[in-house]
Amino acid sequence: MGEAGPFIVHNCVQALARIIVLDQTLNINVHMPVVLSVHDEAAGITAADEAKDALAFTLECMRVPPVWAPDMPLNSEGGFHQSYGKAKK
């Protein structure tokens, strides 16, 4: 593959991740507005008193593998805060 090999593999992996995260983001958006998606992240808006439940739901959605790869191991982590930067763990 030469020098381009790692670059091609990296781009393929990133494209696949984007496809998976897009499906997960659409599922999250059914229950709360997703206002930002960056690489492998999804950020939504919810009322402060619903934040813990919203985070739990989001993490659950992000762990669901695509139907075409049901055995793909996925995991997620997250947080919540009024500031996007402080919500990241």
Gaussian input, Z-matrix of N, CA and C with variables (Angstrom, degrees):
# hf/3-21g

backbone

0 1
 N
 C     1     B1
 C     2     B2     1     A1
 N     3     B3     2     A2     1     D1
 C     4     B4     3     A3     2     D2
 C     5     B5     4     A4     3     D3
 N     6     B6     5     A5     4     D4
 C     7     B7     6     A6     5     D5
 C     8     B8     7     A7     6     D6
 N     9     B9     8     A8     7     D7
 C    10    B10     9     A9     8     D8
 C    11    B11    10    A10     9     D9
 N    12    B12    11    A11    10    D10
 C    13    B13    12    A12    11    D11
 C    14    B14    13    A13    12    D12
 N    15    B15    14    A14    13    D13
 C    16    B16    15    A15    14    D14
 C    17    B17    16    A16    15    D15
 N    18    B18    17    A17    16    D16
 C    19    B19    18    A18    17    D17
 C    20    B20    19    A19    18    D18
 N    21    B21    20    A20    19    D19
 C    22    B22    21    A21    20    D20
 C    23    B23    22    A22    21    D21
 N    24    B24    23    A23    22    D22
 C    25    B25    24    A24    23    D23
 C    26    B26    25    A25    24    D24
 N    27    B27    26    A26    25    D25
 C    28    B28    27    A27    26    D26
 C    29    B29    28    A28    27    D27
 N    30    B30    29    A29    28    D28
 C    31    B31    30    A30    29    D29
 C    32    B32    31    A31    30    D30
 N    33    B33    32    A32    31    D31
 C    34    B34    33    A33    32    D32
 C    35    B35    34    A34    33    D33
 N    36    B36    35    A35    34    D34
 C    37    B37    36    A36    35    D35
 C    38    B38    37    A37    36    D36
 N    39    B39    38    A38    37    D37
 C    40    B40    39    A39    38    D38
 C    41    B41    40    A40    39    D39
 N    42    B42    41    A41    40    D40
 C    43    B43    42    A42    41    D41
 C    44    B44    43    A43    42    D42
 N    45    B45    44    A44    43    D43
 C    46    B46    45    A45    44    D44
 C    47    B47    46    A46    45    D45
 N    48    B48    47    A47    46    D46
 C    49    B49    48    A48    47    D47
 C    50    B50    49    A49    48    D48
 N    51    B51    50    A50    49    D49
 C    52    B52    51    A51    50    D50
 C    53    B53    52    A52    51    D51
 N    54    B54    53    A53    52    D52
 C    55    B55    54    A54    53    D53
 C    56    B56    55    A55    54    D54
 N    57    B57    56    A56    55    D55
 C    58    B58    57    A57    56    D56
 C    59    B59    58    A58    57    D57
 N    60    B60    59    A59    58    D58
 C    61    B61    60    A60    59    D59
 C    62    B62    61    A61    60    D60
 N    63    B63    62    A62    61    D61
 C    64    B64    63    A63    62    D62
 C    65    B65    64    A64    63    D63
 N    66    B66    65    A65    64    D64
 C    67    B67    66    A66    65    D65
 C    68    B68    67    A67    66    D66
 N    69    B69    68    A68    67    D67
 C    70    B70    69    A69    68    D68
 C    71    B71    70    A70    69    D69
 N    72    B72    71    A71    70    D70
 C    73    B73    72    A72    71    D71
 C    74    B74    73    A73    72    D72
 N    75    B75    74    A74    73    D73
 C    76    B76    75    A75    74    D74
 C    77    B77    76    A76    75    D75
 N    78    B78    77    A77    76    D76
 C    79    B79    78    A78    77    D77
 C    80    B80    79    A79    78    D78
 N    81    B81    80    A80    79    D79
 C    82    B82    81    A81    80    D80
 C    83    B83    82    A82    81    D81
 N    84    B84    83    A83    82    D82
 C    85    B85    84    A84    83    D83
 C    86    B86    85    A85    84    D84
 N    87    B87    86    A86    85    D85
 C    88    B88    87    A87    86    D86
 C    89    B89    88    A88    87    D87
 N    90    B90    89    A89    88    D88
 C    91    B91    90    A90    89    D89
 C    92    B92    91    A91    90    D90
 N    93    B93    92    A92    91    D91
 C    94    B94    93    A93    92    D92
 C    95    B95    94    A94    93    D93
 N    96    B96    95    A95    94    D94
 C    97    B97    96    A96    95    D95
 C    98    B98    97    A97    96    D96
 N    99    B99    98    A98    97    D97
 C   100   B100    99    A99    98    D98
 C   101   B101   100   A100    99    D99
 N   102   B102   101   A101   100   D100
 C   103   B103   102   A102   101   D101
 C   104   B104   103   A103   102   D102
 N   105   B105   104   A104   103   D103
 C   106   B106   105   A105   104   D104
 C   107   B107   106   A106   105   D105
 N   108   B108   107   A107   106   D106
 C   109   B109   108   A108   107   D107
 C   110   B110   109   A109   108   D108
 N   111   B111   110   A110   109   D109
 C   112   B112   111   A111   110   D110
 C   113   B113   112   A112   111   D111
 N   114   B114   113   A113   112   D112
 C   115   B115   114   A114   113   D113
 C   116   B116   115   A115   114   D114
 N   117   B117   116   A116   115   D115
 C   118   B118   117   A117   116   D116
 C   119   B119   118   A118   117   D117
 N   120   B120   119   A119   118   D118
 C   121   B121   120   A120   119   D119
 C   122   B122   121   A121   120   D120
 N   123   B123   122   A122   121   D121
 C   124   B124   123   A123   122   D122
 C   125   B125   124   A124   123   D123
 N   126   B126   125   A125   124   D124
 C   127   B127   126   A126   125   D125
 C   128   B128   127   A127   126   D126
 N   129   B129   128   A128   127   D127
 C   130   B130   129   A129   128   D128
 C   131   B131   130   A130   129   D129
 N   132   B132   131   A131   130   D130
 C   133   B133   132   A132   131   D131
 C   134   B134   133   A133   132   D132
 N   135   B135   134   A134   133   D133
 C   136   B136   135   A135   134   D134
 C   137   B137   136   A136   135   D135
 N   138   B138   137   A137   136   D136
 C   139   B139   138   A138   137   D137
 C   140   B140   139   A139   138   D138
 N   141   B141   140   A140   139   D139
 C   142   B142   141   A141   140   D140
 C   143   B143   142   A142   141   D141
 N   144   B144   143   A143   142   D142
 C   145   B145   144   A144   143   D143
 C   146   B146   145   A145   144   D144
 N   147   B147   146   A146   145   D145
 C   148   B148   147   A147   146   D146
 C   149   B149   148   A148   147   D147
 N   150   B150   149   A149   148   D148
 C   151   B151   150   A150   149   D149
 C   152   B152   151   A151   150   D150
 N   153   B153   152   A152   151   D151
 C   154   B154   153   A153   152   D152
 C   155   B155   154   A154   153   D153
 N   156   B156   155   A155   154   D154
 C   157   B157   156   A156   155   D155
 C   158   B158   157   A157   156   D156
 N   159   B159   158   A158   157   D157
 C   160   B160   159   A159   158   D158
 C   161   B161   160   A160   159   D159
 N   162   B162   161   A161   160   D160
 C   163   B163   162   A162   161   D161
 C   164   B164   163   A163   162   D162
 N   165   B165   164   A164   163   D163
 C   166   B166   165   A165   164   D164
 C   167   B167   166   A166   165   D165
 N   168   B168   167   A167   166   D166
 C   169   B169   168   A168   167   D167
 C   170   B170   169   A169   168   D168
 N   171   B171   170   A170   169   D169
 C   172   B172   171   A171   170   D170
 C   173   B173   172   A172   171   D171
 N   174   B174   173   A173   172   D172
 C   175   B175   174   A174   173   D173
 C   176   B176   175   A175   174   D174
 N   177   B177   176   A176   175   D175
 C   178   B178   177   A177   176   D176
 C   179   B179   178   A178   177   D177
 N   180   B180   179   A179   178   D178
 C   181   B181   180   A180   179   D179
 C   182   B182   181   A181   180   D180
 N   183   B183   182   A182   181   D181
 C   184   B184   183   A183   182   D182
 C   185   B185   184   A184   183   D183
 N   186   B186   185   A185   184   D184
 C   187   B187   186   A186   185   D185
 C   188   B188   187   A187   186   D186
 N   189   B189   188   A188   187   D187
 C   190   B190   189   A189   188   D188
 C   191   B191   190   A190   189   D189
 N   192   B192   191   A191   190   D190
 C   193   B193   192   A192   191   D191
 C   194   B194   193   A193   192   D192
 N   195   B195   194   A194   193   D193
 C   196   B196   195   A195   194   D194
 C   197   B197   196   A196   195   D195
 N   198   B198   197   A197   196   D196
 C   199   B199   198   A198   197   D197
 C   200   B200   199   A199   198   D198
 N   201   B201   200   A200   199   D199
 C   202   B202   201   A201   200   D200
 C   203   B203   202   A202   201   D201
 N   204   B204   203   A203   202   D202
 C   205   B205   204   A204   203   D203
 C   206   B206   205   A205   204   D204
 N   207   B207   206   A206   205   D205
 C   208   B208   207   A207   206   D206
 C   209   B209   208   A208   207   D207
 N   210   B210   209   A209   208   D208
 C   211   B211   210   A210   209   D209
 C   212   B212   211   A211   210   D210
 N   213   B213   212   A212   211   D211
 C   214   B214   213   A213   212   D212
 C   215   B215   214   A214   213   D213
 N   216   B216   215   A215   214   D214
 C   217   B217   216   A216   215   D215
 C   218   B218   217   A217   216   D216
 N   219   B219   218   A218   217   D217
 C   220   B220   219   A219   218   D218
 C   221   B221   220   A220   219   D219
 N   222   B222   221   A221   220   D220
 C   223   B223   222   A222   221   D221
 C   224   B224   223   A223   222   D222
 N   225   B225   224   A224   223   D223
 C   226   B226   225   A225   224   D224
 C   227   B227   226   A226   225   D225
 N   228   B228   227   A227   226   D226
 C   229   B229   228   A228   227   D227
 C   230   B230   229   A229   228   D228
 N   231   B231   230   A230   229   D229
 C   232   B232   231   A231   230   D230
 C   233   B233   232   A232   231   D231
 N   234   B234   233   A233   232   D232
 C   235   B235   234   A234   233   D233
 C   236   B236   235   A235   234   D234
 N   237   B237   236   A236   235   D235
 C   238   B238   237   A237   236   D236
 C   239   B239   238   A238   237   D237
 N   240   B240   239   A239   238   D238
 C   241   B241   240   A240   239   D239
 C   242   B242   241   A241   240   D240
 N   243   B243   242   A242   241   D241
 C   244   B244   243   A243   242   D242
 C   245   B245   244   A244   243   D243
 N   246   B246   245   A245   244   D244
 C   247   B247   246   A246   245   D245
 C   248   B248   247   A247   246   D246
 N   249   B249   248   A248   247   D247
 C   250   B250   249   A249   248   D248
 C   251   B251   250   A250   249   D249
 N   252   B252   251   A251   250   D250
 C   253   B253   252   A252   251   D251
 C   254   B254   253   A253   252   D252
 N   255   B255   254   A254   253   D253
 C   256   B256   255   A255   254   D254
 C   257   B257   256   A256   255   D255
 N   258   B258   257   A257   256   D256
 C   259   B259   258   A258   257   D257
 C   260   B260   259   A259   258   D258
 N   261   B261   260   A260   259   D259
 C   262   B262   261   A261   260   D260
 C   263   B263   262   A262   261   D261
 N   264   B264   263   A263   262   D262
 C   265   B265   264   A264   263   D263
 C   266   B266   265   A265   264   D264

   B1=1.4479
   B2=1.5217
   B3=1.2923
   B4=1.4553
   B5=1.5159
   B6=1.3112
   B7=1.4624
   B8=1.5237
   B9=1.3038
   B10=1.4574
   B11=1.5228
   B12=1.3184
   B13=1.4675
   B14=1.5099
   B15=1.3309
   B16=1.4693
   B17=1.5268
   B18=1.3068
   B19=1.4631
   B20=1.5244
   B21=1.3156
   B22=1.4717
   B23=1.5221
   B24=1.3274
   B25=1.4672
   B26=1.5228
   B27=1.3160
   B28=1.4627
   B29=1.5344
   B30=1.3080
   B31=1.4648
   B32=1.5251
   B33=1.3109
   B34=1.4665
   B35=1.5243
   B36=1.3171
   B37=1.4653
   B38=1.5239
   B39=1.3208
   B40=1.4603
   B41=1.5297
   B42=1.3172
   B43=1.4686
   B44=1.5187
   B45=1.3044
   B46=1.4598
   B47=1.5275
   B48=1.3183
   B49=1.4666
   B50=1.5227
   B51=1.3140
   B52=1.4748
   B53=1.5206
   B54=1.3208
   B55=1.4628
   B56=1.5222
   B57=1.3155
   B58=1.4619
   B59=1.5218
   B60=1.3275
   B61=1.4624
   B62=1.5318
   B63=1.3111
   B64=1.4623
   B65=1.5253
   B66=1.3201
   B67=1.4676
   B68=1.5270
   B69=1.3179
   B70=1.4565
   B71=1.5325
   B72=1.3113
   B73=1.4602
   B74=1.5247
   B75=1.3162
   B76=1.4719
   B77=1.5234
   B78=1.3233
   B79=1.4689
   B80=1.5231
   B81=1.3115
   B82=1.4638
   B83=1.5249
   B84=1.3161
   B85=1.4669
   B86=1.5303
   B87=1.3052
   B88=1.4640
   B89=1.5318
   B90=1.3370
   B91=1.4599
   B92=1.5166
   B93=1.3173
   B94=1.4683
   B95=1.5184
   B96=1.3152
   B97=1.4602
   B98=1.5338
   B99=1.3122
   B100=1.4644
   B101=1.5244
   B102=1.3175
   B103=1.4627
   B104=1.5230
   B105=1.3436
   B106=1.4558
   B107=1.5198
   B108=1.3073
   B109=1.4553
   B110=1.5246
   B111=1.3253
   B112=1.4550
   B113=1.5184
   B114=1.3139
   B115=1.4659
   B116=1.5256
   B117=1.3237
   B118=1.4594
   B119=1.5238
   B120=1.3195
   B121=1.4541
   B122=1.5147
   B123=1.3289
   B124=1.4513
   B125=1.5213
   B126=1.3104
   B127=1.4640
   B128=1.5190
   B129=1.3143
   B130=1.4557
   B131=1.5076
   B132=1.3177
   B133=1.4570
   B134=1.5170
   B135=1.3292
   B136=1.4534
   B137=1.5238
   B138=1.3038
   B139=1.4610
   B140=1.5233
   B141=1.3168
   B142=1.4673
   B143=1.5223
   B144=1.3361
   B145=1.4666
   B146=1.5337
   B147=1.3241
   B148=1.4639
   B149=1.5341
   B150=1.3287
   B151=1.4617
   B152=1.5294
   B153=1.3165
   B154=1.4714
   B155=1.5202
   B156=1.3276
   B157=1.4674
   B158=1.5297
   B159=1.3257
   B160=1.4607
   B161=1.5203
   B162=1.3332
   B163=1.4594
   B164=1.5241
   B165=1.3179
   B166=1.4677
   B167=1.5299
   B168=1.3210
   B169=1.4647
   B170=1.5220
   B171=1.3230
   B172=1.4647
   B173=1.5295
   B174=1.3276
   B175=1.4609
   B176=1.5261
   B177=1.3188
   B178=1.4664
   B179=1.5297
   B180=1.3186
   B181=1.4683
   B182=1.5265
   B183=1.3211
   B184=1.4649
   B185=1.5285
   B186=1.3282
   B187=1.4694
   B188=1.5171
   B189=1.3166
   B190=1.4647
   B191=1.5264
   B192=1.3360
   B193=1.4702
   B194=1.5268
   B195=1.3155
   B196=1.4680
   B197=1.5347
   B198=1.3240
   B199=1.4689
   B200=1.5274
   B201=1.3212
   B202=1.4582
   B203=1.5248
   B204=1.3456
   B205=1.4714
   B206=1.5327
   B207=1.3358
   B208=1.4656
   B209=1.5285
   B210=1.3205
   B211=1.4600
   B212=1.5306
   B213=1.3253
   B214=1.4647
   B215=1.5261
   B216=1.3297
   B217=1.4728
   B218=1.5290
   B219=1.3029
   B220=1.4616
   B221=1.5237
   B222=1.2998
   B223=1.4518
   B224=1.5190
   B225=1.3022
   B226=1.4628
   B227=1.5211
   B228=1.3007
   B229=1.4582
   B230=1.5127
   B231=1.3075
   B232=1.4490
   B233=1.5047
   B234=1.2914
   B235=1.4455
   B236=1.5162
   B237=1.3170
   B238=1.4617
   B239=1.5201
   B240=1.3000
   B241=1.4647
   B242=1.5206
   B243=1.2994
   B244=1.4638
   B245=1.5164
   B246=1.3360
   B247=1.4525
   B248=1.5313
   B249=1.3088
   B250=1.4695
   B251=1.5224
   B252=1.2970
   B253=1.4574
   B254=1.5263
   B255=1.3100
   B256=1.4588
   B257=1.5355
   B258=1.3172
   B259=1.4650
   B260=1.5114
   B261=1.3151
   B262=1.4589
   B263=1.5156
   B264=1.3195
   B265=1.4666
   B266=1.4907
   A1=111.43
   A2=117.19
   A3=119.45
   A4=112.19
   A5=114.95
   A6=120.74
   A7=112.92
   A8=117.80
   A9=120.85
   A10=112.17
   A11=118.01
   A12=121.82
   A13=114.41
   A14=118.50
   A15=119.10
   A16=112.77
   A17=117.23
   A18=121.52
   A19=110.55
   A20=117.08
   A21=121.63
   A22=110.22
   A23=117.14
   A24=120.65
   A25=110.08
   A26=117.44
   A27=121.49
   A28=110.74
   A29=117.14
   A30=120.38
   A31=112.03
   A32=117.50
   A33=121.16
   A34=110.88
   A35=116.69
   A36=121.19
   A37=110.15
   A38=117.93
   A39=121.40
   A40=111.46
   A41=117.20
   A42=120.55
   A43=110.38
   A44=117.37
   A45=121.75
   A46=110.47
   A47=116.71
   A48=120.56
   A49=110.69
   A50=117.36
   A51=120.94
   A52=111.15
   A53=117.09
   A54=121.23
   A55=110.12
   A56=116.95
   A57=121.37
   A58=110.82
   A59=116.99
   A60=120.73
   A61=111.13
   A62=118.27
   A63=120.05
   A64=110.75
   A65=118.04
   A66=120.73
   A67=110.73
   A68=116.81
   A69=120.56
   A70=110.56
   A71=116.45
   A72=121.51
   A73=111.01
   A74=116.69
   A75=120.01
   A76=111.08
   A77=117.04
   A78=120.57
   A79=111.53
   A80=117.24
   A81=121.06
   A82=109.82
   A83=116.21
   A84=122.18
   A85=112.63
   A86=118.06
   A87=121.24
   A88=110.12
   A89=117.31
   A90=121.43
   A91=114.78
   A92=117.64
   A93=121.16
   A94=108.35
   A95=117.11
   A96=119.08
   A97=112.09
   A98=115.42
   A99=120.91
   A100=105.97
   A101=115.57
   A102=120.05
   A103=112.74
   A104=116.53
   A105=119.53
   A106=109.20
   A107=115.79
   A108=121.63
   A109=107.08
   A110=116.04
   A111=121.78
   A112=107.67
   A113=117.11
   A114=122.73
   A115=110.71
   A116=116.86
   A117=120.59
   A118=111.46
   A119=117.31
   A120=122.55
   A121=110.92
   A122=114.76
   A123=121.38
   A124=107.06
   A125=117.78
   A126=122.20
   A127=108.85
   A128=115.32
   A129=120.64
   A130=110.98
   A131=114.20
   A132=121.40
   A133=108.34
   A134=114.79
   A135=120.48
   A136=108.76
   A137=116.74
   A138=120.99
   A139=109.60
   A140=116.38
   A141=121.27
   A142=112.01
   A143=117.17
   A144=119.14
   A145=112.75
   A146=117.53
   A147=121.84
   A148=112.05
   A149=116.64
   A150=120.83
   A151=113.14
   A152=118.33
   A153=120.55
   A154=111.28
   A155=116.89
   A156=120.43
   A157=111.00
   A158=116.36
   A159=120.20
   A160=111.03
   A161=116.68
   A162=120.05
   A163=110.54
   A164=117.39
   A165=120.73
   A166=110.68
   A167=116.86
   A168=120.76
   A169=111.30
   A170=116.24
   A171=121.03
   A172=110.79
   A173=116.79
   A174=120.29
   A175=110.97
   A176=116.33
   A177=120.42
   A178=110.58
   A179=117.28
   A180=121.24
   A181=111.37
   A182=116.79
   A183=120.67
   A184=112.31
   A185=117.13
   A186=121.27
   A187=113.16
   A188=117.18
   A189=120.95
   A190=109.55
   A191=117.09
   A192=119.08
   A193=110.84
   A194=116.73
   A195=119.52
   A196=110.29
   A197=116.28
   A198=120.75
   A199=111.66
   A200=117.86
   A201=120.83
   A202=112.70
   A203=117.41
   A204=121.85
   A205=108.39
   A206=117.44
   A207=120.79
   A208=114.77
   A209=118.02
   A210=120.66
   A211=113.21
   A212=116.86
   A213=120.13
   A214=109.24
   A215=117.07
   A216=118.83
   A217=110.69
   A218=115.98
   A219=121.46
   A220=109.08
   A221=115.88
   A222=121.24
   A223=107.72
   A224=116.87
   A225=120.00
   A226=109.70
   A227=113.82
   A228=121.14
   A229=107.24
   A230=116.57
   A231=118.25
   A232=112.08
   A233=114.59
   A234=121.73
   A235=109.32
   A236=115.82
   A237=119.16
   A238=109.79
   A239=113.61
   A240=121.74
   A241=107.17
   A242=116.91
   A243=120.20
   A244=111.09
   A245=117.15
   A246=122.77
   A247=109.68
   A248=117.25
   A249=121.50
   A250=111.58
   A251=117.61
   A252=121.58
   A253=113.16
   A254=117.32
   A255=120.76
   A256=112.41
   A257=116.99
   A258=120.22
   A259=111.08
   A260=117.09
   A261=121.42
   A262=110.24
   A263=114.60
   A264=118.98
   A265=110.85
   D1=-23.85
   D2=179.29
   D3=73.26
   D4=-155.62
   D5=-177.59
   D6=-71.36
   D7=-24.09
   D8=-177.81
   D9=-78.38
   D10=-18.52
   D11=-175.64
   D12=-52.54
   D13=-56.67
   D14=-179.79
   D15=-60.63
   D16=-36.10
   D17=179.26
   D18=-64.00
   D19=-43.54
   D20=179.84
   D21=-65.21
   D22=-45.33
   D23=179.45
   D24=-62.24
   D25=-44.61
   D26=179.25
   D27=-58.46
   D28=-46.35
   D29=-179.88
   D30=-64.94
   D31=-37.14
   D32=177.53
   D33=-65.06
   D34=-43.14
   D35=179.00
   D36=-64.21
   D37=-43.37
   D38=179.42
   D39=-64.58
   D40=-38.72
   D41=177.90
   D42=-65.14
   D43=-42.36
   D44=178.29
   D45=-63.42
   D46=-43.51
   D47=178.08
   D48=-60.43
   D49=-40.77
   D50=179.84
   D51=-62.95
   D52=-40.34
   D53=178.62
   D54=-62.67
   D55=-44.62
   D56=-179.00
   D57=-66.19
   D58=-47.22
   D59=-178.29
   D60=-65.16
   D61=-33.50
   D62=178.23
   D63=-62.10
   D64=-45.13
   D65=177.54
   D66=-61.33
   D67=-43.00
   D68=-179.80
   D69=-64.66
   D70=-40.54
   D71=179.83
   D72=-63.65
   D73=-39.14
   D74=177.39
   D75=-63.05
   D76=-37.86
   D77=177.60
   D78=-68.11
   D79=-39.76
   D80=177.65
   D81=-63.93
   D82=-41.11
   D83=-176.18
   D84=-63.31
   D85=-18.32
   D86=176.98
   D87=-65.25
   D88=-32.43
   D89=-175.41
   D90=-105.02
   D91=-20.38
   D92=176.03
   D93=-157.24
   D94=150.58
   D95=-179.13
   D96=-67.73
   D97=123.75
   D98=172.14
   D99=-88.14
   D100=120.54
   D101=-174.23
   D102=-107.19
   D103=-8.39
   D104=-177.61
   D105=-155.33
   D106=135.95
   D107=173.56
   D108=-135.51
   D109=120.65
   D110=-179.07
   D111=-129.68
   D112=116.77
   D113=179.43
   D114=49.78
   D115=-101.42
   D116=-177.11
   D117=-111.39
   D118=30.54
   D119=-178.72
   D120=-123.70
   D121=151.68
   D122=171.48
   D123=-135.50
   D124=132.57
   D125=179.61
   D126=-122.13
   D127=130.97
   D128=-179.52
   D129=-124.15
   D130=172.23
   D131=178.58
   D132=-119.46
   D133=133.66
   D134=177.05
   D135=-150.96
   D136=167.59
   D137=177.00
   D138=-67.50
   D139=148.29
   D140=-176.81
   D141=-57.17
   D142=-38.19
   D143=-178.22
   D144=-75.15
   D145=-6.73
   D146=177.84
   D147=-108.83
   D148=4.19
   D149=-172.31
   D150=-61.78
   D151=-44.21
   D152=-179.05
   D153=-62.43
   D154=-44.84
   D155=178.95
   D156=-66.78
   D157=-38.78
   D158=178.97
   D159=-64.54
   D160=-40.78
   D161=177.58
   D162=-64.39
   D163=-44.54
   D164=179.30
   D165=-59.82
   D166=-43.15
   D167=178.35
   D168=-64.19
   D169=-43.27
   D170=179.86
   D171=-61.56
   D172=-46.88
   D173=179.89
   D174=-62.28
   D175=-38.69
   D176=177.32
   D177=-62.35
   D178=-45.01
   D179=178.90
   D180=-62.65
   D181=-40.07
   D182=-177.29
   D183=-71.04
   D184=-13.22
   D185=178.82
   D186=-95.74
   D187=-2.29
   D188=-178.96
   D189=-83.74
   D190=119.58
   D191=179.16
   D192=-73.92
   D193=158.81
   D194=178.16
   D195=-67.33
   D196=155.57
   D197=-177.93
   D198=-62.60
   D199=-27.23
   D200=-178.59
   D201=-85.44
   D202=-0.99
   D203=175.90
   D204=-146.13
   D205=63.95
   D206=-171.58
   D207=-63.00
   D208=-21.11
   D209=-179.28
   D210=-96.81
   D211=7.00
   D212=-179.27
   D213=-68.21
   D214=122.10
   D215=-179.94
   D216=-77.14
   D217=122.42
   D218=178.96
   D219=-127.41
   D220=149.91
   D221=175.34
   D222=-142.83
   D223=168.55
   D224=179.40
   D225=-153.68
   D226=161.06
   D227=174.11
   D228=-145.63
   D229=161.48
   D230=-178.93
   D231=-174.09
   D232=-174.62
   D233=179.37
   D234=-161.44
   D235=-179.27
   D236=176.94
   D237=-144.53
   D238=148.55
   D239=179.10
   D240=-171.34
   D241=163.58
   D242=176.07
   D243=-69.05
   D244=-24.51
   D245=178.97
   D246=-104.58
   D247=128.69
   D248=-179.86
   D249=-55.88
   D250=-44.65
   D251=-178.65
   D252=-63.25
   D253=-33.86
   D254=-179.72
   D255=-84.17
   D256=-13.07
   D257=179.62
   D258=-78.50
   D259=-22.07
   D260=-178.32
   D261=-77.60
   D262=134.22
   D263=-179.65
   D264=-97.53

